[in-house]
Amino acid sequence: MKKRNILWGIFFIVMAMIVVVSKLGILPDVGVFALLATVFLVWMTADGVRHRNFYESLFAVAFLCIIYDKPLGIEALTPWTVLAAALLLSIGLSLLFGGKGKKKRGIEFEWDSDGSRGMGSSNEQCSGEKIHCENNFGSAIRYINSDHFCKAYLENNFGSMTIYFDNAIIQSDAASVKIDNNFGETILYIPKEWKVQNELEHCFGSINEHGKPLGSSNATLCLKGDTNFGNIEIYYVW
């Protein structure tokens, strides 16, 4: 059983207990919705801190501030000032502590190819064993042309990034892709013959697969990472 499934199971059990106990008059005079939202947001904050996901943790704190703005005396700051602050802090901290050469969730990346970091629209050919593609506030298309593809780190913030893997060859048994998608859309085109191990996670977003991998080759692609306030689209192509 995956660790994340265990955490979600415990979370829903705690939520059920809160619903029952709240009707017995044991808890403080706070609405059931506020209590459930508090448990969920506290869990999100802890999960974001644990994974160094600034968007998840800071927006969870922002929503907590909105729920409890009266007791905290910050009604003048909610909701938009608090949400704007969370957004700007998330961007700033992600730019400072994320990105190239950082260790993320136990995976160390060193890059052979470095994608565009700017705004606007761009198409690029990327090659090498280890590839870094980054897009901020714009749209980008990346074509992975590699005879020995091993790993890639894809980061998309407030934009749309499309990655084509149909010209990539996995020489070893497996390759990995780490995705950080925030307030945008990341689209992957993956060869249908690859085996795919999907370990992607989402927070206020979605992960959609179009078609199914056949898994006819020996190559396995492991997808890791998450999407926050955005979506990841996976297409399996010939």
C-alpha positions in Angstrom: 0.0 0.0 0.0 1.4 3.4 -0.9 2.3 5.8 1.9 0.1 8.5 0.4 -2.9 6.2 0.4 -2.3 5.5 4.1 -2.2 9.2 4.9 -5.4 9.8 3.0 -7.1 6.9 4.7 -6.1 8.3 8.2 -7.2 11.8 7.1 -10.7 10.6 6.1 -11.1 8.6 9.3 -10.2 11.7 11.4 -12.7 13.7 9.3 -15.4 11.1 10.1 -14.6 11.3 13.8 -14.8 15.1 13.8 -18.2 15.0 12.1 -19.6 12.6 14.8 -17.9 14.4 17.8 -19.1 17.8 16.6 -22.7 16.7 17.0 -22.1 15.6 20.6 -21.2 19.2 21.7 -17.7 18.2 22.8 -15.8 20.4 20.4 -15.7 24.3 20.5 -18.6 26.2 18.9 -17.2 26.1 15.4 -19.1 24.9 12.3 -18.6 21.4 11.0 -17.4 22.7 7.7 -14.8 24.9 9.3 -13.5 22.0 11.4 -13.2 19.7 8.4 -11.6 22.4 6.3 -9.1 23.1 9.2 -8.0 19.5 9.4 -7.7 19.3 5.6 -5.7 22.6 5.4 -3.4 21.7 8.3 -2.7 18.4 6.6 -2.0 20.2 3.3 0.4 22.6 5.1 2.3 19.8 6.6 2.4 17.9 3.3 3.6 21.0 1.5 6.4 21.6 4.0 7.5 18.0 3.9 7.7 18.0 0.1 9.0 21.6 -0.1 5.9 22.5 -2.1 5.5 26.2 -1.5 2.3 26.6 -3.4 0.5 23.8 -1.4 1.7 25.0 2.0 1.3 28.7 1.6 -2.2 28.5 0.0 -3.3 26.2 2.7 -2.2 28.8 5.3 -3.9 31.5 3.3 -7.2 29.6 3.4 -6.8 29.0 7.1 -6.4 32.8 7.6 -9.6 33.4 5.6 -11.6 30.9 7.7 -10.3 32.4 11.0 -10.0 36.0 10.0 -12.3 37.3 12.7 -10.5 35.6 15.7 -7.2 36.6 14.2 -8.3 40.2 13.6 -7.2 40.3 10.0 -10.6 40.8 8.3 -9.1 43.8 6.4 -6.6 41.4 4.7 -9.0 38.7 3.6 -9.5 37.2 1.2 -7.7 38.9 -1.7 -4.7 40.4 0.1 -3.9 37.1 1.8 -4.3 35.1 -1.4 -2.2 37.5 -3.4 0.5 37.4 -0.7 0.4 33.5 -0.8 0.8 33.6 -4.6 3.7 36.0 -4.7 5.5 34.2 -1.9 5.0 30.9 -3.6 6.5 32.2 -6.8 9.4 33.9 -5.1 10.3 31.0 -2.9 10.0 28.5 -5.8 12.4 30.6 -7.9 14.9 30.9 -5.0 14.8 27.3 -3.7 13.5 25.3 -6.7 14.9 24.6 -10.1 18.3 23.6 -11.5 20.6 21.4 -9.5 18.3 21.1 -6.5 17.4 17.8 -4.8 13.6 17.2 -4.9 11.9 14.3 -3.1 15.0 12.2 -3.0 15.9 12.6 -6.7 19.1 14.4 -7.7 19.1 16.0 -11.1 22.1 17.2 -13.1 21.3 18.6 -16.5 22.7 18.1 -20.0 20.1 20.3 -21.6 18.5 23.5 -20.1 15.2 24.7 -21.4 14.0 28.3 -21.7 13.3 30.2 -18.5 11.7 33.2 -20.0 8.3 34.5 -20.9 6.6 34.1 -24.3 6.4 31.3 -26.8 9.2 29.0 -27.9 9.9 25.7 -29.5 13.1 23.9 -28.7 14.9 20.6 -29.5 16.4 19.0 -26.3 19.0 16.3 -26.3 21.2 14.4 -23.8 20.7 11.9 -21.1 19.5 14.3 -18.5 17.2 17.1 -19.5 15.8 20.2 -17.8 12.8 22.1 -19.4 11.4 25.1 -17.6 8.6 27.5 -18.7 7.3 30.6 -16.9 4.4 32.8 -17.8 4.2 31.7 -21.5 3.8 28.7 -23.7 6.6 26.4 -24.8 7.0 23.2 -26.9 9.9 20.9 -26.3 11.0 18.0 -28.5 13.1 15.4 -26.7 15.6 14.0 -29.2 17.8 11.6 -27.3 19.4 8.3 -28.1 20.0 7.5 -24.4 17.3 9.3 -22.4 17.6 8.7 -18.7 15.8 11.5 -16.8 14.1 14.9 -17.1 12.9 17.6 -14.8 10.0 19.6 -16.2 8.9 22.8 -14.5 5.9 24.9 -15.6 4.7 28.0 -13.8 1.7 30.0 -15.0 1.9 28.8 -18.6 1.5 25.9 -20.9 4.3 23.5 -21.7 4.1 20.6 -24.2 6.7 17.8 -24.2 7.2 15.3 -27.0 9.0 12.0 -26.0 8.3 10.2 -29.3 11.9 10.7 -30.5 13.4 9.7 -27.2 15.0 6.2 -26.7 15.4 4.5 -23.4 18.5 2.3 -23.6 18.4 1.1 -20.0 15.5 -0.6 -18.3 14.0 2.6 -17.0 13.9 6.4 -17.1 12.3 9.0 -14.9 10.5 12.3 -15.3 9.9 14.7 -12.5 7.2 17.3 -13.0 6.5 20.5 -11.1 3.4 22.1 -12.6 1.9 25.2 -10.9 -1.0 27.3 -12.2 -0.7 26.0 -15.7 -0.8 23.0 -18.0 1.9 20.4 -18.8 1.1 18.1 -21.7 3.2 15.0 -22.3 3.2 12.9 -25.5 4.7 9.5 -24.6 5.3 6.5 -26.9 2.6 4.0 -26.4 5.0 1.0 -26.4 6.7 2.2 -23.1 5.6 0.9 -19.8 4.6 3.8 -17.6 4.7 4.0 -13.8 2.5 7.0 -12.9 3.3 8.3 -9.4 2.0 11.9 -10.1 0.1 13.7 -7.4 -2.2 16.7 -7.5 -3.5 19.5 -5.3 -6.4 21.6 -6.6 -5.7 20.2 -10.0 -6.1 17.2 -12.2 -4.0 14.5 -13.9 -5.6 13.0 -17.1 -4.4 10.1 -19.2 -5.6 9.8 -22.8 -5.4 6.3 -24.0 -3.4 3.5 -22.4 0.3 2.4 -22.7 0.7 -1.0 -24.4 3.9 -1.7 -22.5 5.3 -3.8 -25.4 8.9 -2.7 -24.9 11.3 -3.3 -22.0 11.5 0.4 -21.2 9.7 1.8 -18.2 9.1 5.5 -17.7 8.5 6.6 -14.1 6.5 9.8 -13.7 6.9 11.6 -10.4 6.0 15.1 -9.2 2.8 17.0 -8.8 0.5 19.7 -10.1 -0.9 22.6 -8.0 -3.8 24.6 -9.3 -3.3 23.2 -12.8 -3.4 20.0 -14.8 -1.2 17.5 -16.4 -2.4 15.8 -19.6 -0.7 12.6 -20.8 -1.2 11.3 -24.3 0.0 7.9 -25.5 1.1 8.0 -29.1 2.7 5.7 -31.7 
